[in-house]
């Protein structure tokens, strides 16, 4: 069975020979080099090619991203200047004025050149497919769905004040976010039709802390959910399953997300109560089992367990999901230096040994 057949059969509930492996989030260059059998100079000369070679050697069926640290002194794709702060230097008045000046959804739709944007999107996919060979290239689309993380643009304080005190401005942002997602997903849907993208996609918004949603579920139900539902329509029309990246305590939003059309989840944090068992209590809105990209936690499992215990967690996940979900083995987030190399290898070996 090819990697594509294994992946597609799994997410559609058809027979497959084993659980698919999803890769791309090892953010430790030393680990990538060790797997690929090259030195660090070779990695930094061509990190994408070396990373892809490493994932091939690990037996990955699909690649979601290729994480490359910003420099040799950092890890992940962030550095000390990447974090968003409460005060970005933009005043509340300037933020409100900027929102007022933004084109609305109707103007955005009128200006969107689908053919031009799809040509660029298709070119990116084709380059990735050539590099990945037999592995499925399915880059995450963080702008899909509906944009909610406007704190990246205006700062946390300004954004939350706008949500709480300026409903017209907040509603406009939600409508713009839904339109952005709708644009992206039209491109993905066309790629699915052409066989350039599989029938599942990783997307989502980091809108939850470890305590729960950073915005009230009531606001999200009224202003965000209709836009997310709109943004997902092109995917659902072609049978592409949206899988939501769910950092933090996303439990209060699970039903809302499913009702909007989300058909799977990734990013489990057991310390927040978001466990595989909790997710398995739910089904997609059409009654079908959810797709799971996971469920190995990079916080409470992979850094602290032994390789033998990691394998047991993998085998347990396979058993739990056998009839109640469609499992593609992945991690809750990026694999960082606090996770022993032996545990990374054990996680993938467990599937091949099962």
N, C-alpha and C positions, 0 to 999 in steps of 0.2 A: 504494500500500500504506500503511495506517495505521501509526502508531507501534506500537500494540499488536500488529498482525499481524506487523510486522517483528521485534519482540522475541520474540514467542511462536514464530514460525517458526524463528528462529535457534536458540533453546535446545532446540527439538525436532528440529532437523536437517532442517527442511523448506525449500524454496526461498524466498529473500527477495531484494529488489532491491538491498540494500546492507547493510553492517555497521551494527547499531544503535549509537547513542551514548547513554552513560549519564552523567548529570550530578548535581551537587549538592555537590561537594566543593571548590569554589573559595572559599577562606577569606580572600580579599583584597577588602574592600568597594570599593576603588577600581577593581578590575577589573570587578566586578559593575556598578558605576555606569557605567563606560565602555561596557560592552556594552548595558546597558539604556537609556543615553542620559539619565541623570538625575544630579542632584547628590547629594552624600553626606547632606545633610539629609533628602532624600526616602528614601534607603536606611534611615537610622536611625529614620525615622518608621514604616516598614513594611518591615522587611528581608525577610520571607518573600515578600511580593508582588513586590517589586522583583527579588529573586533569581529567582523563578519566571519573571518576564518576561524576564530575561537569558538563562535557559536555553532559553526558547522561541526567542529570537532566534538562539541558537547552533545551533538545529536538534536539540536533544536529543529522544530518543525516550522516555526514562524518567528519573525522578528518584529517587535512592537516599536522600538527606537534603538538607536545606538548612543549610549551615554558616553560623552567625551568631556572630561574635566576641562575647565577653562585654562588651566595652566598646570605645570608640574607641581606646584605648591598647593593645589586645591584638590578637591574630589567632588563627585557629582558634577552637575553642570552649573553650579553656583559658586560665588565667592562672597567675600565680606561686603561687597557693594551691591549684591543682588537682592537683598531683602528690602521689602517695602515697609516704610515707616509711617507712623501716625501723621507726622508733619512732613510733607513732601515739598514745602515751599510754596504751594498753591493755596491761596486764600479761599475761603468758602464762597465769597462773592465771585471770584474768578472761575471757580468750578461751576457755579450756577450759570454764569454767563456763557461758559464753554458749552454746556449742555443745551442752552437755548439756541446757540448758533449751529449745532450739529444738524445735519440733514435727518429728516424723519424717515420712517420705514418706507413710505411710498416713494420718496425721492431716491432713496438708496436702491430700491428695486428697479426704478426707471433707468438708473445709471449703470447697473450691473451688466457687464459684458460677459455672458456665459462662455462663449466660444473662446475668447482670449484667455479667460481664467482657467478654463479646462485644459487648454493647450499647455499652460505652465504646470498645472497639477499633474497631467498625464506624463509630462517629461520627467518630473521628479519620481513618479512611480516606476517608470521604465528604467531609469538609471538604478534605482534600488533593486528592482527585480533582476537585472543583469548581474549586479554584484552578489545578490543572495543566492542565485542559482536555484536549487531545488527547494530552498526554504521559502516560505510565504512571506512576502514583504508587505506589512500592514501597519504603516506608521500611524501612531496615535494622532488624533485630530482634536487638539485642545480648543479650537475655536468652533467646533461643532456643537450641536445641541442649542444652547442659548447662553451668551456671555452674561455672567453675573459678577465677575471679579473686577468691578469698576474701581475698587480701591487701588488697583494697580495704576490707574490713571490719575485719581484724585486724592489718594491717601485714605487711610482708614477713618480718621476723624471726620473728614469732609463727607465721605461716602455714607457713613452711618447716620450722620446728621441729615443728609439729603433723604435717606430712606425714612427717617423718623419724622421729619418736619416739612419736607417739600414733595408731597405725593405726585404732583404733576411732573416734576423733573425726574423723580424715581421711575415713574411709569414710562417716560420717554426712554430712559436708559434700558429698561427691560425690553421695550419694543425694538430698540436698535439691536440689543443683544440677540433677540430671537431672529431678527432678519439676518444677522451675521451667520448664525448657525444654519439657517435655511440656505444661505448661499453655499456654505462649505458642503453641506450634505447633498445638495444638488450635484456638486462635482463628484463626491464620493459615490453617489447613486449611479451616475453615468459610468464611472470606473467599474462598479460592480456589474453593470449590464455588459460591459465589454470584457469581463473576466480579468480585469487588472487589479481588483481588490476583492478580498473574500467577503463572506456574508456575516461578518461581525466587525465591530469597530470600537476602539477604546476612546472614550471622551469623558467629559465631566468637569466639575467646578469644585475647587477647594472652599467650601462654604461652611464647614463644620470644624469647631475646635474639639478638644477631647471632652468638653462638657455638653456639646450639642450644637445646633445651628447658630451661626453668628447673626442671623436675621430671623425674625419670628416666622414660624411655619404659616401663620395666618397671612402675613405679607406675601410670602412666597406662593401660597395657594392662589391669592388674588391676582398678583402682578407678574409673577415669574412663570408659574405653571402653564398658563396659556401660550406663552412665548416658547417654552421648551417643547410643548406639544407641537407647535407650528414648525419649529426647527427640525424635529425628528421625522416629520412626515415623508420627506424624500427617501430616507433610509427604509422606513417601514414599507413603503410602496414597492421596493425591490427586494424585500425580505432580508435586509441587512440588520443584524441585531445590535442595538446600541448597548454597550457595556460601560457602566458608570464607575469612574474612579472615585472611591469614597473614603478619603482620609477622615479621621476623627469619628465622633459619635453621630453617624448619619441615621441612626434608628428612627428618630421622629419624622424623617423625610422619605422613608422607604416606600410607603404606600403612595405618596404623591408622585414620586419618580416613576414607579411602576404604572400608575394611571396615565402618566404622560407618554408612556411608550418605551421606557427603559426595560430591557430584557435580560440584563445581567449586571453583575457587580464585580469590582476588583478593588483591593485596598483594605483588607480586613485588619482592624486593630482590636485584638481581644481585650486589651486593657480598657477599652471604651465600651465593652459589651457587644461589639460588632464581631461576632464569631461566625464560623461556618454554619454551626447549628442554627443560629438565629436567621441567617439568610435562607437556609433550606426550609424554613417555615413558610416561605413566600413562593408565589408563582408569578409568571408574567400575566398581563391582563387578559391574554387569550387562553390562560389556563396551562400553558406549556411550562416545562421546567426552565428555571433560569440558567443562563450561561455564567459560569464562574471562571474568572481568570485569577487563580490563587491556589491555596489560601495561606501560604507560608508567611508568617509575620516576621518582619525585619526588626521588630522591637523585642518581643517576648519569646521568640522561638529560635530563629536562626543564630542569633549571637550567643545564646546560652546553652543550647542543647548539645549533646554529643552527636557525632555522625550517625550512630546507630539510632538515637532518638529521633533525629531528623527523618531518617528513612521510615520509622514507625509512623511519624506524623503524615508523611506522604501517603503511605499505604492506608492509613485511617481515612484520609480525605477521599481517596479513590473509592473506598468502601461506602462512605457516607453518601457520596454523590452518585453512586451507581444507578439508582432508580429515581433520584430526586433532583438531580441537576446535571448539567453538561459541563464537565470539568476540563479545563485547559490549565496545566500546571504552570504557576507563575508565583511571584512574590507580591507582598503587599506594597512594597515600594522599592527603591533602589538598594542594591547590595553594596554596603559601605565597608570600610576597613575593620569595623568592629565584628564583622561576621567572619569566622575562620574559613580559610580556603577549603578545608576538608569538608565543611558543612555545605558549601556550594556544590561541590562535586557529589556529595552524598544525596542531595536533593534530587539531582537529575538521574543519578544512578538508580535510585529507588524506582523510578518509573520504568527504566529499561530492564530492571530485574524483576518487576512485578509479574 
